Amino acid sequence: MIHSATSRFISGSVRSKYEAHPFPEVKIWETIDSGDYYHHSSLFAAKLFEQHFPDCSHSVWQHVVDPYSTNSVLVAGCGEVLPVAMARLEPRTHHLVGVDICKSVLHRAKYRLYKTLDGFKFVHAPIEEFLTETRQRFSHIDASHLLEYTTNPKGIIAGMSEMLVPNGTIKISVNNSYSKRWMRQLRRAFSSLELKATNPKDIALAIKLLNIATEYSSVLERRIKQISNQKKMKTSELVEYFFHPYENIYEVHDWMKWFDEAGLQIYGVFDRLGELSDIENPLLVPPDADTLQKRINLGFMKGPLEFYLCSQDRRKRQWVKRKRKVKTSFRLRKAWHLPKFWQQNPYLSKTSMPKLYRVWLQSLYSAYQREQNSLGLMGSLDVYAEQEIKSFARYGAILPSMLKDHRAIKKLYDPITKSQKMTREHQVVDFFDTALAYKVERELRKRDLYDSKRFYVIMERFVQSQF
Ligand SMILES: C[S@@+](CC[C@H](N)C(=O)[O-])C[C@H]1O[C@@H](n2cnc3c(N)ncnc32)[C@H](O)[C@@H]1O
């Protein structure tokens, strides 16, 4: 894969950004809820893979039949938080490799993992270089929110596909660039004001301008609330969303075309925000590019695109008689928590979640030990409303193979609602006559940047950020 001078330059600025403002930002003493990350685990991908291809065995199970072979999992663009969660979610027998372009991020990841580092290797390199140089092969690859910050995502996808062992899997998450148009407008407005992420005063000014804008515009207020759970937006969030030095813009069709060209097949789409409730369960029946793009353009789908992929060529399951059962332990067993994003699902009531989540986790562990039975799920399902059962299925907490009753299985595939509701956008505010315009003009004059064209362009960007 060619890592050209331009792409090196861009990688350099992306690296500097993450050195100064790691994302997601979690203080070094804060605990990390690995439960939120369960869908990154190779075991989850494997369970889903075998649901789709019952006559193929995922490569992560191989060591059960052969105790001497190992499984490697690559966490590409790992950041500092994901490795901690992955270390807890992966069995000890799995070798984990975290690759990141940013040295300080890897230092912090190592520090967080100091007790459990065995079996976890970190590589400080751009992913483009790692994929060209390594000879290692992987059972599972996670590339979450990495490809959108690279100049050659197509080449990286092809490189990752080559790294997969037969019947291995890849999880790719990328931003939904269409729904982030409003952020790009604000990014350009700040850039025309010549604000720099390296200057704390500029950061403070950007926050001030956003605060003024949200006082007038309920659309912007809601959008900012959606991206930041905190009362006050963290600097790292502000920089990630409004000062990122590089982010590519591709459509669903582009991603899907590159997957196909790399010999990969989508076997599941993860609907984190419950935005695909009016179509068949996307985790079990992946929608095509047209369906997704149409919904994105209509404003029904704003969340990230999350794909489970496997090679188009799969190997049939080979039944090998197991000589002895291999005991597998997990690094930090107690670290399972209920995922926070489940709580935002409109069809799930908070009280019903914990029980099912426990049952599901148990099933994940036992699946690892090759005992995929239904765990009496059928009985316990009766206590849930139909919409809840369907939502659990969309998160992968119930898979059809866990059930025996055909009618119950059908429910897991069915849409939850008849049609998707459009979230009501409020009236767009013309900021030209507000305190925001006054503040922008004053700042431009203070910085000796004022001219009426620049002022007009900046204000127009704020207006456009509401569309
Ligand atoms: C948005 S963070 C995502 C971190 C992690 N994957 C997660 O989902 O929590 C992007 C990470 O990718 C890393 N990164 C960006 N470009 C990269 C490249 N070309 N090669 C390797 N890592 C890269 C950054 O340093 C940063 O840690």
The ligand as an SDF file (V2000), in Angstrom:
LIG
                    3D

 27 29  0  0  0  0  0  0  0  0999 V2000
  -11.4050    8.6700   17.0920 C   0  0  0  0  0  0  0  0  0  0  0  0
  -10.0530    7.7940   17.7700 S   0  0  0  0  0  0  0  0  0  0  0  0
  -10.8050    6.1920   17.9330 C   0  0  0  0  0  0  0  0  0  0  0  0
  -10.1150    5.3190   18.9570 C   0  0  0  0  0  0  0  0  0  0  0  0
  -10.7040    3.9280   19.1090 C   0  0  0  0  0  0  0  0  0  0  0  0
  -10.6730    3.1820   17.8760 N   0  0  0  0  0  0  0  0  0  0  0  0
  -12.1220    4.0040   19.6470 C   0  0  0  0  0  0  0  0  0  0  0  0
  -13.0610    3.6800   18.8960 O   0  0  0  0  0  0  0  0  0  0  0  0
  -12.2910    4.3610   20.8180 O   0  0  0  0  0  0  0  0  0  0  0  0
   -8.9750    7.5860   16.3790 C   0  0  0  0  0  0  0  0  0  0  0  0
   -7.6460    6.9480   16.7370 C   0  0  0  0  0  0  0  0  0  0  0  0
   -7.0050    6.5580   15.5200 O   0  0  0  0  0  0  0  0  0  0  0  0
   -5.6290    6.9360   15.5820 C   0  0  0  0  0  0  0  0  0  0  0  0
   -5.1790    7.1300   14.1930 N   0  0  0  0  0  0  0  0  0  0  0  0
   -5.5340    8.1210   13.3440 C   0  0  0  0  0  0  0  0  0  0  0  0
   -4.9430    7.9540   12.1450 N   0  0  0  0  0  0  0  0  0  0  0  0
   -4.2200    6.8030   12.2360 C   0  0  0  0  0  0  0  0  0  0  0  0
   -3.3990    6.0850   11.3340 C   0  0  0  0  0  0  0  0  0  0  0  0
   -3.2010    6.4960   10.0870 N   0  0  0  0  0  0  0  0  0  0  0  0
   -2.8150    4.9470   11.7810 N   0  0  0  0  0  0  0  0  0  0  0  0
   -3.0050    4.4970   13.0420 C   0  0  0  0  0  0  0  0  0  0  0  0
   -3.7630    5.1440   13.9430 N   0  0  0  0  0  0  0  0  0  0  0  0
   -4.3730    6.2880   13.5510 C   0  0  0  0  0  0  0  0  0  0  0  0
   -5.6060    8.1880   16.4190 C   0  0  0  0  0  0  0  0  0  0  0  0
   -4.3350    8.4220   17.0060 O   0  0  0  0  0  0  0  0  0  0  0  0
   -6.7000    7.9110   17.4470 C   0  0  0  0  0  0  0  0  0  0  0  0
   -6.1760    7.3130   18.6050 O   0  0  0  0  0  0  0  0  0  0  0  0
  1  2  1  0
  2  3  1  0
  2 10  1  0
  3  4  1  0
  4  5  1  0
  5  6  1  0
  5  7  1  0
  7  8  2  0
  7  9  1  0
 10 11  1  0
 11 12  1  0
 11 26  1  0
 12 13  1  0
 13 14  1  0
 13 24  1  0
 14 15  1  0
 14 23  1  0
 15 16  2  0
 16 17  1  0
 17 18  1  0
 17 23  2  0
 18 19  1  0
 18 20  2  0
 20 21  1  0
 21 22  2  0
 22 23  1  0
 24 25  1  0
 24 26  1  0
 26 27  1  0
M  CHG  2   2   1   9  -1
M  END
$$$$
